[in-house]
Amino acid sequence: MEFKRIFVLSILFSALGFLACNGNKEGEKPVIILPGPVQDQGWTFETTPFWADEFDYSGLPDQAKWGYDIGGGGWGNNELQYYTNELRNASVSDGILTITAIKENFDNRNYTSTRLITKNKGDLLYGRVEVKAKLPTGKGTWPAIWMLPTDWEYGGWPKSGEIDIMEHVGYDQNVIHVSTHCEAYYWRLNNHKTATKTIETASTEFHVYRIDWTPYAIRGYIDNQLVFTSLNEGTGPKAWPFDKRFHLLLNVAVGGDWGGQQGVDDSAFPASLEIDYVRFYKMMNP
C-alpha cells in the first residue's frame, strides 16, 4: 500500500511538473486545477481587451471576427425563424451592430433573422466577456447573448455546457435571465442554475451585460452589478464542463418553446437587437 501511494504521488507530481514547464509562455504560470472543491484564488482580468469589436465601420459585420449559423429547422427549440447572412438581418452603421428579425417568407419559414458567432475567430477559456446592448420588444422575440463550446469535447448539448450572458423573452418584458446549463443542471431537468433581474429600460437604453469566468465560478453582471453566480463544485465535467474553449453568439430568435409560449405578435416586427460593443478580456493568474 505504501509503495502504491508513493507511486501515485510520484506520477501526480511528475504531471504537475510537466504542466508547469510546458505549453506556457515564458514567465507565465499555468492554471492547474486538481480534483475536489475548487478554491477562489482571487483571479482578476486584464483591463485591455484581447478581442473586441467596437463597430466603428459600416456594412456587414467584420468577417475576420464574425461568422454565421445559417438555416431554419427550429434550432432545437421549435424556433420559427430562418437565420441568414444577409445585410437586412445584420448590419453595422453609426457605431452600432443591428440584428433584425423580419416577418417575411423565406425558405419555408415566416421570419428571418441572424445568429452571429465568433467560433474559431474569437474563442476563450476563462476571462471576462462584456457586451453593451439594447433589446427588442414584442411577444415572440427572443434575443440572446450567450456562449457555446467551440470543440464540444464532452459531447453534444448539454454535456459540453452553455453560458447565457443575457436572455430575454418579449412576453415578459424587461426581465433579464442569466444562466448556465450542463449535463447535471439544465432547463429540461428544470434545475439549471439561473437568476433574473428586472431592467425597466432594457429596450430603451443600452446596458452592459457581462460574465467573469474563472476556474472557480461563472459570475453574471448587469451594469457592473452582480446578479448570478454558478460555482464549480469540483465534481467533474457533468456539473462543470466550463474548462474548455467557448465562443460568443448574438441572435434574435422568433417564437420557440420559450420565446413563443404566449404566441407571436407580428406587429412587433421588424424587431432589432442593437449592440454598441463586444469585448473579451484575458484572465490573469493570481
Protein Blocks (a to p, Z undefined) as FASTA:
>chain_A
ZZmmmmmmmmmmmmmmmmmmgoiaehiacddddedjdddehiacdfbdfbdcehiaghjd
dfklpccdedehhnonopabdcdfbfklocceehiacdddddddeehiabdcddddfehk
acceeiaddddddddedehiacddddddfklmnopcfklopadfbdcdfklghiacdddd
dfklcfklopaccdddddfklmmcccdddddddfkbccddeehiafbdcddehnajklom
clcccdddddddeejjklmmnopafklpccddddfbdcddddddZZ
